[in-house]
Amino acid sequence: MKRLNGALIAAALVIAVVPLLGRSGADFNGSDSEGMTAIASLAPGYQPWFKPLWQPPSTEVESLLFALQAALGAGVLGYYLGYRRGRREQNRAGD
């Protein structure tokens, strides 16, 4: 089991580090900017249907809000899965 855990950790490190080594000086943009670039090249006269209600003041704030959203979603999902498992074990104990 320890060997499997070590192999999984090594694989995760390789997956995380190899892309960083292969692209020196490259910008790592999000999918939003990649999508805007693709739309601009395919349809130069495209006009968006609406504008955002609020624009974060910086990319750091935007990243923070994204991380908070992901953490909240993971917390809700983890709570639900733990609750369901607890109910299942409680029902098994009652049988």
N, C-alpha and C positions, 0 to 999 in steps of 0.2 A: 504494500500500500504506500509506503514511503517513497518507493521508487517511482510509482505512478504520479504521486504528488510532485516530486521533483521534476519529472518529465513535463508535466503540465505547466509548472512555473517557468521552466526553461523555454517552452514553446511560446508562452505569453510574452516573455521578454524578447524573444526573437521577433515576434509579430510587431511588438511596439518599437523596437530599436532599428530594425532593418530599413523601414521607409524613411526614417530620419537621416540615416547615413547616405542613402542613395540620392537625395535631393538637396545638396548644399546650396544655400542661398535662395531656396524656393519659398514662395508665399503659400501658406496653408490657409486657403479661403474656405468659408463654409459653403454649403450647397445653395444658399440664397444668392450669393454673388456669382456662382457658377451658372445658376439658372438665368440670372439677368444678362450675363454675357452671351449665353446661348440664344436667348430671345432677341437680343440686339443684333446678333449676326443673322438670324433667320428672318426677322421682321423689323427692319430699322425704324419704321414709323409707328410701332406699337405704343399705345398709351394705356397705362394701368387703369383699371376700373375704379379704384378707390385709393385713398392714402391712409396710412396708419393713423390711429387716433392719438398715439403718443410715441415719440421716438426717444429711446434711451439716450442720455447725454454722452455716453462713451461706449466703446466696445467692451470695456471691463464690466460696466453695469449690465450690459446685455448678456455677457457670459455669466455673471452672477445670477441674474434672473433665470437663465436657462438651467443652471445648476440647481437652483432652488426648486424649480418646477420638476426636474428629474428626481430630486431627493424626495419631494412630496409624493410623487407618483410611486416611487419605490416603497416609501413608507406605507402608503395605503394598500398597495399590492401585498406587501409583506404581512401587514396586519390581517388582511382578508385570508391569505393562505394559512397563517397561524391559527386564526379563528376556526377555519374549516377543519384543520387537522385536530385541533382540540376537541371540537364537537364530535368528530369521527372517533377519536380515542375514548371520549366519554360514552358514546353509544356502545362501543365494543365492551367497555368495562361493565356496562349495565346488562349485557346479554347473559 
